[in-house]
C-alpha cells in the first residue's frame, strides 16, 4: 500500500488552519512550529495557543507541562540526564485526565529546560506560569540562576509550591531570594524546613491561599503582615496570648479584613476557650443546633475526646456572608462578632480521615 499523500496544511485558508490546530495536542503544535520559520510564525498567529496553561516543575527530572483549559489533557516535556530514556513517551490516565510525556535527554537538563521553557512560553503566548513546583534541595548550586531565569522571562506565577526531599539541607537563603524576586498571584504553598526561627521572608501580598507547613519562623508580627484570604500555618511560634490579641484585632477591624479561613495548631480545645477567648465576648451555641457555614477559619489537630461517627465536628472561625469554600454543616460552635456586625464561628469538625480542628 502506498503511503498517504502529505496533507498540504500551509495551502489552507487561515480559518481552516485554525480548525486543524484545534485537533492537535500541545506537543504536536510545538513540533509543527519547529519545522520552519514560516510554521513558527503561523503557529504564533493561532488564537487557540493562548488558551493553554503552562506549568513548570523542578524535580529530579525537570518538566514543562502544557495544559488544556478543560484539564482533560496535559502534555509534558521531561528533561532528564538519563540517556537511555531519550525520546521515550508514555501516556497516563489520571482520573480522566490524560498525561502525555516525552523524555528528552540532556547533559545539562537545567539549561535545556530553560531554553525549551522560553520557546514554549513564546509559542503559547503567555508570561504567567499556572503552577510552579520546585524542590529547592535538588539543584542547590543552580537555584538562584533558575529564579533569575524566571524573573527575566516570566511576569508572574499563579500558584507556587515549594518543597525539599532532605530536611537537613539548608534552603533558607534560596527561599528568601525566591520571595524577593518572583511575583506570586494566588497561592504560596511551602513545605520547606526553615532552619532560622528569625527568617524574615517577604510573604506575597493579596494571596488567595497561603500554606506553610513548617511555620516556625511565623510569629505574631509576621502573622499581622499576612493578608491572604486563606491561611494554613503549622508548627508556628504564636502563643496563646498572641492569638488572643490577634482575634481582638480582627474583631476591631484592625487586621486581616479579607481573611476567610485560618488553620493552625493548639494544644487543646479547652486551652482555646480558657486561654484565648477568656476575655473576648463570645456566645456558645448548643451542640444540638446545626448550621451551614460557607467559609470557615479552621483550627485543627487539637487533642479531644472521640465522638460518634454521626456527630459532625469542626473547630472553625467562619465569617458569615463570605464567598470562599463550599457549604459545611456544623453542630454547635462559638460565635464572636466584628464591629461591623460580621459573625465568626468557631466549631469542631470530625471527618472520616480523623479529627481535625
Buried (B, 14 or more C-beta within 10 A) or exposed (E): EEEEEEEEEEEEEEEEBBEEBEEBBBBEBBEBBEEEEEBBEBBBEBEBBEBBBBBBBBBEBBBBBBBBEEEEBBBBBBBBBEEEBEEBEEEEEEEEBBBBBBBBBBEEBBBBBBBBBBBBBBBBBBEBBBBBBBBBBBBEEBBBEBBEBBBEBBEBBBBBBBBBEEEEBBBBEBBBBBBEBBBBBBBBBBBBBBBEEEBEBEBBEEBBBBBBBBBBBBBBEBBBEBBBBBBBBBBBBBEBEBBBBBBBBBBEEEBBEBBBBBBBBBEEBEBBBEBBBEEEEBEEBEBEEEBEBBBBBBBBBBEBEEBEEEEBBBBBBBBBEBEBBEEBEBBBBBBBBBEEEBBBBBBBBBEEEEBBB
